[in-house]
Amino acid sequence: MSPVSPGSPPTRPTRRRSVVVLAAMLAVVALLSTGCVRVRAGLAVSPQDTVSGTIDIGTPDGAPGGNGPPLQVPSDLSSDVTVTRYEQDGYVGSHLSFEDLSFDDVSRLLPQISPTTSSAVRLQLRRAGDRVILSGQVDLTRVSAESADVQLKMAFPGTIRQTDGTQSQGVVSWTFAPGEVGEVNAVADYPDPNAPSWVSWALLLTLVVLVAAGVVFALAAATRPRVDRRARR
């Protein structure tokens, strides 16, 4: 196959694929504008600063095409995220599950699998000392209220210091209203798994003291013979 120069017009197969993808995207947007969508996410943050969870995304009868909204998992996460068919309460779509993703991986995954636009779901997890901060938005301004069901539940280790969600036994829940932009904020307090423990600090301090004592002893031993020789003279 001969290479195609950057300025060459696309071939017919490429045009056909583009038309198919565009048609699917327009069908999804048209469907979701009626409010017929379900997104339920349950995530859990571990003390090791990793995230595991499940996400269900579906539409009534799985429209378009009987499979629900088309989703695209980032290629570098395809081996870490399992996608299976979801069928419940008349909704058909996709069930995603994953374990031990990093904070950055989750922040990249959620916008990619958003059933409306690439910016509909934006969440960020970051650490600041002994606190983990969750922030973001869920934009449902293009979704009407007929049968929308969009929920997020997130479990944190340690103590939840602040949140705009509903808190119960370490789990924070958000239910988002169609036609609005929902805020997502939470602050959880638990030790940084990458920070040195007090035992490590104690061992390091002991080592420093021993090294310093050894240096002082060595210097004292090196200067003592010179003093003795001068005294004898």
C-alpha positions in Angstrom: 0.0 0.0 0.0 1.4 3.3 -1.0 1.8 6.0 1.7 -0.7 8.9 1.7 0.8 12.3 1.8 -0.6 14.8 4.5 -2.2 16.9 1.8 -3.9 14.0 -0.1 -7.7 13.7 0.1 -8.9 10.8 2.3 -9.7 7.5 0.6 -13.2 6.1 0.3 -12.9 3.6 3.2 -11.7 6.4 5.4 -14.6 8.6 4.4 -17.1 5.8 5.0 -15.7 5.2 8.5 -15.9 8.9 9.3 -19.5 9.0 8.1 -20.4 6.0 10.3 -18.7 7.4 13.4 -20.3 10.8 12.8 -23.7 9.2 12.4 -23.3 7.2 15.6 -22.3 10.4 17.5 -25.2 12.3 16.2 -27.6 9.5 17.1 -26.3 9.4 20.7 -26.5 13.2 21.1 -30.1 13.2 19.7 -31.1 10.3 22.0 -29.5 11.8 25.1 -31.1 15.2 24.5 -34.4 13.5 25.4 -33.1 12.6 28.9 -33.0 8.8 28.3 -29.7 7.9 29.9 -28.5 6.1 33.0 -25.0 6.5 34.5 -24.2 4.9 37.8 -20.6 5.0 39.1 -19.4 3.4 42.3 -15.7 4.1 43.1 -13.5 3.3 46.1 -10.2 4.9 47.0 -7.7 2.7 48.7 -5.1 3.7 51.4 -2.5 3.2 48.7 -4.0 6.0 46.6 -5.5 3.8 43.9 -9.1 3.6 42.7 -11.3 0.6 42.0 -14.9 0.5 40.9 -17.7 -0.1 38.4 -19.5 2.2 36.0 -22.9 1.4 34.3 -23.9 3.4 31.3 -27.1 2.6 29.4 -30.1 3.8 27.5 -33.6 2.4 27.2 -33.6 -0.6 24.8 -29.9 0.1 24.2 -30.5 2.7 21.5 -28.8 3.4 19.2 -28.2 0.0 17.7 -29.3 -2.0 20.7 -25.9 -1.7 22.5 -26.3 1.7 24.3 -23.9 4.6 23.9 -20.6 3.8 22.1 -17.7 4.1 24.6 -14.0 4.4 24.0 -11.6 3.4 26.7 -8.1 5.0 26.3 -5.8 2.6 24.6 -3.3 2.5 27.3 -6.0 1.5 29.8 -7.7 -1.1 27.7 -6.0 -4.0 29.5 -6.9 -2.6 33.0 -10.6 -1.8 32.3 -13.1 -4.7 31.6 -16.2 -3.8 29.5 -19.2 -6.1 29.5 -22.9 -5.8 28.4 -25.2 -4.1 30.9 -29.0 -4.9 31.0 -31.1 -3.8 33.9 -34.5 -2.1 34.5 -35.0 -1.7 30.7 -31.6 0.0 30.2 -29.1 -1.6 27.9 -25.5 -0.5 27.6 -22.0 -1.2 29.0 -20.7 -2.2 32.4 -17.1 -1.1 33.2 -15.0 -2.5 36.0 -11.4 -1.8 37.0 -9.0 -2.2 40.0 -6.1 -0.2 41.3 -6.0 2.6 38.8 -4.0 5.7 39.6 -5.6 9.0 40.3 -4.4 10.3 36.9 -5.8 7.2 35.1 -9.3 7.8 36.6 -9.2 11.4 35.6 -8.4 10.4 32.0 -10.9 7.5 31.9 -14.1 9.3 32.9 -14.3 12.0 30.2 -13.6 9.4 27.5 -16.5 7.2 28.5 -18.9 10.1 29.0 -22.2 9.3 27.1 -22.8 12.9 26.0 -19.7 14.9 25.3 -16.0 14.5 26.1 -16.3 17.1 28.9 -19.6 16.0 30.4 -17.8 14.2 33.3 -14.6 15.8 34.7 -13.2 14.5 38.0 -9.8 15.1 39.5 -8.1 13.4 42.5 -5.0 14.8 43.9 -3.0 14.5 47.2 -1.9 17.5 49.3 0.0 16.2 52.3 -2.2 13.9 54.3 -5.3 14.9 52.5 -6.8 13.7 49.2 -8.9 16.2 47.3 -11.7 15.3 44.9 -13.0 18.0 42.6 -14.9 18.2 39.3 -18.2 18.7 37.5 -20.9 16.6 35.8 -22.5 18.6 33.0 -26.0 17.5 32.2 -27.2 20.7 30.5 -27.9 18.8 27.3 -30.0 16.2 29.1 -33.7 16.7 29.9 -35.5 15.3 33.0 -37.7 12.7 31.4 -35.8 9.6 32.5 -32.3 10.6 33.4 -30.6 8.7 36.2 -27.0 9.9 36.9 -25.4 9.0 40.2 -21.9 8.8 41.7 -20.8 7.1 44.9 -17.3 7.3 46.2 -15.8 5.6 49.2 -12.7 7.0 51.0 -10.4 5.6 53.7 -9.8 7.7 56.8 -12.0 10.7 57.7 -14.0 12.8 55.2 -13.4 16.4 56.3 -15.5 18.2 53.7 -18.0 17.4 50.9 -20.9 18.8 49.0 -22.4 15.3 48.6 -24.3 13.1 51.0 -22.0 11.4 53.4 -22.7 8.1 55.2 -20.0 5.8 56.8 -17.1 6.8 54.6 -19.2 6.9 51.4 -20.1 10.1 49.6 -23.1 10.1 47.2 -24.1 12.6 44.5 -27.3 12.5 42.4 -27.2 14.9 39.5 -30.1 16.9 38.1 -30.7 16.9 34.4 -30.3 20.3 32.7 -27.7 21.5 35.2 -24.0 21.4 36.0 -23.4 19.4 39.2 -20.4 20.1 41.4 -18.3 17.3 42.9 -16.1 18.1 45.9 -14.7 16.1 48.8 -11.7 16.1 51.1 -10.6 13.0 52.8 -7.9 12.8 55.5 -5.6 9.8 55.6 -1.8 9.2 55.6 0.3 9.6 52.5 1.4 6.0 51.6 4.6 7.3 50.0 5.6 9.4 53.0 8.4 8.0 55.2 7.0 6.5 58.4 8.1 7.6 61.9 10.1 4.3 62.1 12.0 5.2 59.0 12.7 8.7 60.4 13.9 7.2 63.7 16.2 4.8 61.9 17.5 7.6 59.7 18.2 9.8 62.7 19.9 7.0 64.5 22.1 6.4 61.5 23.0 10.0 61.2 24.0 10.2 64.9 26.1 7.0 64.6 27.9 8.4 61.6 28.5 11.7 63.3 29.9 10.0 66.4 32.1 7.8 64.3 33.5 10.9 62.5 34.2 12.6 65.9 35.9 9.5 67.2 38.1 9.2 64.1 39.1 12.8 64.3 40.0 12.5 68.0 42.0 9.4 67.4 43.9 11.0 64.5 44.9 14.1 66.5 45.9 12.4 69.8 49.3 10.9 68.7 50.4 14.4 67.4 49.7 16.0 70.8 51.5 13.2 72.7 54.6 13.5 70.4 54.8 17.3 71.0 54.5 16.8 74.8 57.4 14.3 74.8 59.7 16.8 72.9 
